[in-house]
Amino acid sequence: MTIRPIVTAPDPRLREISTPVDGVDDELRALMDDMLETMYAAPGIGLAAIQIGVPKRVIVMDLAGEGEPPAPRYFVNPVIRNPATDLAPYQEGCLSVPDYYEEIERPATCTVDYLDYDGTPRTLEAEGLLATCIQHEMDHLEGVLFIDHLSRLKRERILKKLKRDRSAAA
């Protein structure tokens, strides 16, 4: 497994729409293993393939709490169905928008159809943090960042600071 560099805003690759994969094979499992290793090292709880520069419809996440054993989840070609009409707020952050956290409202529950690590079709009823996280990562597959759910002013302020930080680091 390899820890890969995480793409950060305002990198234009984060705005790409990810493409579906044909199926799960050893090459895709190696990508998911790298993604999981990268996410753990960051540290984070979810990562979309585009966040390491790979525009494929693949997500990994692990919502295990501190002191709990790892509980990795793999989502290949995920599709959200039946998002709830009631919204739930959550203080979100993102490995591609480092050091920024904002309250975002998303549907409180949803159903997700996907292929797992072995390529087996699955359906998941998600609620709470799981529902928030899967929707956040699904946004990445569509070229959307969590800051896109903020006001234009807040979003522009964050992006301006990220550009300034990137220039200072170069």
N, C-alpha and C positions, 0 to 999 in steps of 0.2 A: 504494500500500500504506500501511496505517495501523498504527502501534503502538498496541495497545489495552491498557487497564489489566488487570492480572492479579488475579483474585479470590483472596484468601488466607483460610486457616482463621482463625477458626471460621465464616466466612460460610456460611449454610445452603444457598446455591445449589450448593455443592460436594457436597452430599448428594443432589442431584437425579439421577434416572436419565435419561440422555440418550435422545432418540427417534431412530429411524432416519430417514434422509433418503430422499426418493423417487427421487432420481437426481442426477447431477452436472451442474450448469449453470453459467453465468457467475457467478451470484450466489454459489454455493457455492465456486467457484474463487477469487473475490474474498475470501471468508471464509478459505479456506486460505492465501492469500497474506498476509493480515493476521496470521493465526496464526503463520506462519513468521517474518515480520518481528518480531512480538512476542517469539517464542521466542529469536531471534538477539539481540535487544536486551537480554534479561533478564540474562545469557545462560543458555540451557538447551539440552537435547538432545531434549526432547519436550514436546508441549503438546496437551492435549485441549480441544475447543471450550468445554466447560463452564468451563474455567479462565479464559476471557474472558467468561463469563456467557451463553454460547450453548449450550443443552441439546440439541445435535445429536451424533450418533455419528460424529464426525470427529476425527482425530488427525493431527498433523504431527510429524516428527522428523528429525534430522540427526545422525548419529553420526560424521561426519568428524572426524578428529583435528586438533590444532593444526597449521597449515601445510599441511593437505590442502585441496583444493578442496571447496566445499560439495557435499553429497550429500543434498538434501532428499528425504524420503519422505512420501507422503500416503496415509492410510488412511480410507476412507469405509465406514461400516457394517461395521467389522471384526468377525470372529468367530474365536475361538480354538478349534482342534480339537487333539486328541491331545497334551495337555500331558504332558510326561515325568513319570514317577513319581520319578525322582531329582531332588533339589533342588540349586540352586547359590546360594551366598550372594553378595550384592552390597551395597556401601555406597551406599544410595539417598538422594537428596535430592529436593526438589520445589519448583517455583516457587511453589506455593500454600501451602507450609509453609517459608517462607524461613529459612535459616541453621540448619536441622536436618538431620542425616545419621545414619542408623542402618543397621545390617546387617539385610537382609531376605532370607529364603530363598524362592525361587520355582522352579517347574519349570525345569530346565536347557534344555529345548528345547520348541518348540511349532510348530504349523502355523497360519497365519493366512490366512483367506479375506477378501477386501476388494475394494472398487473403488478404482482409482487416480485421479489428478488428472483424467484424461480420462473417467472412468466405466467403464473397462475392468475386467472381473473378473480378479482375480489371486489366486494362492496363493503363500505365502512360507513356506519352512522356516526358522525362526528359532532361533538358538542364541547363547550368550554374552550380551554386552551388548544385542544386538538383541532377544533373547527376554525379557530382564529389562525393557527399556524398553517394549516393546509390552504386556507384562502390566501394568506400572505404569500406563501410559496407559489401557489397557482398564479397569482398576479405576476410574479417574475417570468413565468412561462409566456405571458402575454406582453412582456415589455413594460410592466407597470411596477413602480416602487411604492412602498407604503407612504412616502411623502407626497405622492400624487393624490392622496386622499385628504391632504391638508389644503388650507387656503393658498392661493397663488402667492401671496406675500410671504407666508411662512416657508413655503417650498423654495422660492427664489432665494430667500435669506440663507437657508441651509445649503443650497447648491453653491451659492457664492462663497460661503465659508469653506466648503469642501474643495472648491477650485483653488482658493487662497492657500489652504493647507497643503494641497498637492504641489502647488508651485513652490512653496517654502521648503518642502521635502526634497525637491528635485535638485 
